[in-house]
Amino acid sequence: MRILVFGASGLLGSFLLPHLARSGHEVIAFRRQPGAAGDARGLEAQFAHAIDEARPQGVVNLIALTQVDACEDDLALASLLNAQVPEMLSRLLGRVPGSFLLHVSTDQLYGTAGPHPEEDFHPLNVYALTKYHGEFPVLERGGCVLRTNFFGRSPTPARASLSDWILGEVAKGATVPVFDDVLFSPLGLHTLSRTIEALLLRRVAGLFNAGSAQQGLSKADFAALLCRHLGLSGARLEPRSIERLALRAPRPRDMRMRSARLADALAWQVPDIHEEIEHEYPAAH
Ligand SMILES: NC(=O)c1ccc[n+]([C@@H]2O[C@H](COP(=O)([O-])OP(=O)(O)OC[C@H]3O[C@@H](n4cnc5c(N)ncnc54)[C@H](OP(=O)(O)O)[C@@H]3O)[C@@H](O)[C@H]2O)c1
């Protein structure tokens, strides 16, 4: 399959591209033209050029302003990258009959008690709201939207994952503050990449949660599980409440997702978090 990826050099993109290439796909990374205007008109012109040139069968959109606090400070950029960009891409892909768009969204838009089905929505911050707005045009034009959260070894030094950050702090001998009142159900980068590939190949349209088992766990328990798995018995993890941090944007406390819809669509078992950690960080047996 010829697949064009937008947001290719970020955390997920830098893992997904080599994964797709290893699976035998022709993978094209969208590259922003240096010096080109980064406003809506400038980006749209660059997207149009890339789409016309690649004539892709599959497209993955990973462009986003992912820093939650930065979204509060720059509403215009958050709206452009998180909401307008998916609309532009959906529209521009009308030029390539048979093309299929998969857009990655987030579990941040679940702001109430979980585990959440896809119908839930309660944005607590600008990031969540703008990501939510970005989902509509993709769904309206028959694409796939994946709400997710992920961890694993980042291939790019520019962007660390949550697990990279935890292990980096532990390696430094630091005391690592970990939230015991924030729940989530992340997937590893390997499973998420395989899931994206399967959805593209089967052209599965619709809105899906993509997470590990719905009982989820707190970020503190995740950190403890990861360190135990790697035999880091000396890790100094300090469980604490997210309330102790003066964060600019309010954060959801329970982002756990029900991923049964995705499991049905792909005839897939919702993975267990232990398996996901083992996939990302194979322990020496
Ligand atoms: N990281 C997480 O834990 C997490 C959790 C849940 C959901 N997600 C979602 O997963 C997707 C990928 O996340 P990620 O962590 O891989 O993102 P990331 O590392 O922050 O990368 C985002 C990408 O957006 C593009 N971008 C940033 N600023 C831009 C600008 N001004 N103009 C055009 N493009 C710009 C960049 O693409 P290029 O430089 O390559 O062009 C960058 O690689 C996003 O949709 C995010 O909302 C992430």
The ligand as a MOL file (V3000), in Angstrom:
LIG
                    3D

  0  0  0     0  0            999 V3000
M  V30 BEGIN CTAB
M  V30 COUNTS 48 52 0 0 0
M  V30 BEGIN ATOM
M  V30 1 N 2.2320 11.5520 22.7370 0
M  V30 2 C 1.2050 10.9930 23.3650 0
M  V30 3 O 1.3590 10.4310 24.4600 0
M  V30 4 C -0.1700 11.0130 22.7400 0
M  V30 5 C -1.2370 10.4920 23.4890 0
M  V30 6 C -2.4980 10.4480 22.9160 0
M  V30 7 C -2.6970 10.8810 21.6110 0
M  V30 8 N -1.6620 11.4040 20.9020 0 CHG=1
M  V30 9 C -1.9150 11.8420 19.5230 0
M  V30 10 O -1.0710 11.0800 18.6710 0
M  V30 11 C -0.6740 11.8590 17.5410 0
M  V30 12 C 0.8410 11.8250 17.4210 0
M  V30 13 O 1.3900 12.3210 18.6350 0
M  V30 14 P 2.9620 12.4790 18.8320 0
M  V30 15 O 3.2030 12.4600 20.2930 0
M  V30 16 O 3.6850 11.5600 17.9160 0 CHG=-1
M  V30 17 O 3.1260 13.9830 18.3290 0
M  V30 18 P 4.4420 14.8880 18.3150 0
M  V30 19 O 5.6480 14.0730 18.6210 0
M  V30 20 O 4.1740 16.0910 19.1540 0
M  V30 21 O 4.5010 15.2850 16.7800 0
M  V30 22 C 3.4830 16.0470 16.2130 0
M  V30 23 C 3.8270 16.3570 14.7730 0
M  V30 24 O 3.0450 17.4990 14.4170 0
M  V30 25 C 3.7290 18.2080 13.4030 0
M  V30 26 N 3.7170 19.6380 13.7040 0
M  V30 27 C 4.0370 20.2410 14.8670 0
M  V30 28 N 3.9640 21.5760 14.7210 0
M  V30 29 C 3.5930 21.7950 13.4270 0
M  V30 30 C 3.3350 22.9610 12.6820 0
M  V30 31 N 3.4570 24.1770 13.2080 0
M  V30 32 N 2.9560 22.8010 11.3790 0
M  V30 33 C 2.8350 21.5730 10.8310 0
M  V30 34 N 3.0640 20.4410 11.5000 0
M  V30 35 C 3.4360 20.5590 12.7860 0
M  V30 36 C 5.1680 17.7420 13.3750 0
M  V30 37 O 5.3230 17.0670 12.1610 0
M  V30 38 P 6.6600 17.1120 11.2690 0
M  V30 39 O 7.6810 17.9410 11.9810 0
M  V30 40 O 7.0360 15.7060 11.1340 0
M  V30 41 O 6.2000 17.7230 9.9890 0
M  V30 42 C 5.2730 16.7550 14.5330 0
M  V30 43 O 6.0430 15.6490 14.1990 0
M  V30 44 C -1.2530 13.2570 17.7760 0
M  V30 45 O -2.4460 13.3540 17.0430 0
M  V30 46 C -1.5710 13.2960 19.2620 0
M  V30 47 O -2.6570 14.1530 19.5280 0
M  V30 48 C -0.4030 11.4930 21.4370 0
M  V30 END ATOM
M  V30 BEGIN BOND
M  V30 1 1 1 2
M  V30 2 2 2 3
M  V30 3 1 2 4
M  V30 4 1 4 5
M  V30 5 2 4 48
M  V30 6 2 5 6
M  V30 7 1 6 7
M  V30 8 2 7 8
M  V30 9 1 8 9
M  V30 10 1 8 48
M  V30 11 1 9 10
M  V30 12 1 9 46
M  V30 13 1 10 11
M  V30 14 1 11 12
M  V30 15 1 11 44
M  V30 16 1 12 13
M  V30 17 1 13 14
M  V30 18 2 14 15
M  V30 19 1 14 16
M  V30 20 1 14 17
M  V30 21 1 17 18
M  V30 22 2 18 19
M  V30 23 1 18 20
M  V30 24 1 18 21
M  V30 25 1 21 22
M  V30 26 1 22 23
M  V30 27 1 23 24
M  V30 28 1 23 42
M  V30 29 1 24 25
M  V30 30 1 25 26
M  V30 31 1 25 36
M  V30 32 1 26 27
M  V30 33 1 26 35
M  V30 34 2 27 28
M  V30 35 1 28 29
M  V30 36 1 29 30
M  V30 37 2 29 35
M  V30 38 1 30 31
M  V30 39 2 30 32
M  V30 40 1 32 33
M  V30 41 2 33 34
M  V30 42 1 34 35
M  V30 43 1 36 37
M  V30 44 1 36 42
M  V30 45 1 37 38
M  V30 46 2 38 39
M  V30 47 1 38 40
M  V30 48 1 38 41
M  V30 49 1 42 43
M  V30 50 1 44 45
M  V30 51 1 44 46
M  V30 52 1 46 47
M  V30 END BOND
M  V30 END CTAB
M  END
